Amino acid sequence: MPSYLIDLSAVKELTGIKVKHNRLTIGALTSLAQVRSSAEVLANAPALTAAAAAIAAHSIRQLATIGGNIVTRVGDSLPGLSLTKRSWFGKMTKENARWMRSRGWNVAEAERQGFVHDR
Ligand SMILES: Cc1cc2nc3c(=O)[nH]c(=O)nc-3n(C[C@H](O)[C@H](O)[C@H](O)COP(=O)(O)OP(=O)(O)OC[C@H]3O[C@@H](n4cnc5c(N)ncnc54)[C@H](O)[C@@H]3O)c2cc1C
C-alpha cells in the first residue's frame, strides 16, 4: 500500500468539457459517461463520442476517466482522439512530451508537425 493517497477530484480544472476559442478541452478526470453524453464532444469530435459509447458498460463509464483511459495506452478512446480535427496533440508542452516518451509513446510525429511547445 502507498503511504499517501491524493484525491484530485477537488481540482475543478481537471474535470469538465468546454469549447473556448474554437478549442475543445476535456479535463483528465472527466468520466467517459460525461464524454459520451457531451454535445460539445459530439460536435467537435464525433469519433470520440462513438468510442466512449463503446467502452465497457454504463456503470464502469460513470467512474472511468478519459485520463485513465489514455494512460493505459490501450484505451479505446485513443482512436477517437487521434481522429479528431482538433488533435489531442494540439496543446502539448515539452514537459508533456517528455512524460509521454517516458511512458513509451512515440511523439515524433507531434514534434514534426510543430504541436510541441515550450509551455
Ligand atoms: C469491466 C471493465 C470493462 C472495461 N472495458 C473497457 C473497454 O471496453 N475499453 C477500454 O478502453 N477500457 C476498458 N476498461 C478499462 C478502464 O476502465 C478504462 O480504460 C478507464 O477509462 C480507466 O480509467 P480510470 O479513471 O478508471 O483509470 P485507472 O484504472 O484508475 O488508471 C489507469 C492508469 O492511468 C493512471 N491515471 C489515471 N488518471 C490519471 C491522470 N489524470 N493523470 C495521469 N495518470 C492517470 C493511473 O495511475 C493508472 O496507471 C474496462 C474496465 C473494466 C473494469
The ligand as an ORCA input file, in Angstrom:
! r2SCAN-3c Opt
* xyz 0 1
  C     -15.353     -4.377    -16.524
  C     -14.402     -3.442    -17.243
  C     -14.552     -3.248    -18.590
  C     -13.682     -2.398    -19.280
  N     -13.858     -2.220    -20.620
  C     -13.053     -1.375    -21.290
  C     -13.250     -1.163    -22.703
  O     -14.143     -1.729    -23.331
  N     -12.387     -0.304    -23.334
  C     -11.390      0.354    -22.670
  O     -10.674      1.126    -23.287
  N     -11.178      0.160    -21.339
  C     -11.969     -0.683    -20.642
  N     -11.767     -0.897    -19.305
  C     -10.564     -0.294    -18.656
  C     -10.776      1.015    -17.839
  O     -11.956      1.017    -17.115
  C     -10.800      2.240    -18.713
  O      -9.635      2.257    -19.535
  C     -10.868      3.527    -17.891
  O     -11.043      4.637    -18.771
  C      -9.691      3.769    -16.989
  O      -9.948      4.998    -16.295
  P      -9.745      5.131    -14.731
  O     -10.082      6.547    -14.400
  O     -10.508      4.033    -14.049
  O      -8.196      4.885    -14.630
  P      -7.423      3.917    -13.632
  O      -7.723      2.497    -13.995
  O      -7.645      4.381    -12.238
  O      -5.933      4.276    -14.058
  C      -5.337      3.756    -15.226
  C      -3.895      4.277    -15.243
  O      -3.924      5.675    -15.534
  C      -3.295      6.409    -14.481
  N      -4.072      7.643    -14.389
  C      -5.412      7.736    -14.146
  N      -5.800      9.032    -14.198
  C      -4.686      9.759    -14.488
  C      -4.440     11.156    -14.681
  N      -5.412     12.071    -14.559
  N      -3.171     11.557    -14.941
  C      -2.169     10.648    -15.060
  N      -2.342      9.304    -14.884
  C      -3.584      8.879    -14.613
  C      -3.354      5.518    -13.264
  O      -2.323      5.802    -12.340
  C      -3.161      4.139    -13.907
  O      -1.818      3.905    -14.211
  C     -12.628     -1.715    -18.582
  C     -12.504     -1.917    -17.210
  C     -13.380     -2.750    -16.535
  C     -13.206     -2.929    -15.037
*
